[in-house]
Amino acid sequence: MSQSKSGEWMKHWSKVVEKAWHDEGFKKRLLSNPTAVLKEEGIEPPQGVQVKLVENTQNVVHLTLPAKIAAELSEKDLELVAAGAKIGGRLWGGTHVF
């Protein structure tokens, strides 16, 4: 995903988060059916990607375990990953989707 598309996605997502913080009904809909609500807000998940949304609290933080890359990485790929590059798959909203 290009830097501009990633920035655009973050702008849209930030607006959704702000709306959820201020509108309890919207937040409940977002948590119960994130794909439909994101589409309503102009954020279209890629075909075949299932979206799960959870809410952090002061006492509970959710961490995402990235999908394991099936193939062994070359030395060059390892260097790229160490520098923050993404290998394989595709990006959606700053998240690497395999």
Secondary structure as GFF3:
##gff-version 3
##sequence-region A 1 98
A	DSSP	alpha_helix	3	22	.	.	.	ID=ss1
A	DSSP	alpha_helix	24	32	.	.	.	ID=ss2
A	DSSP	alpha_helix	34	40	.	.	.	ID=ss3
A	DSSP	alpha_helix	75	82	.	.	.	ID=ss4
A	DSSP	beta_strand	90	92	.	.	.	ID=ss5
A	DSSP	beta_strand	95	97	.	.	.	ID=ss6
###
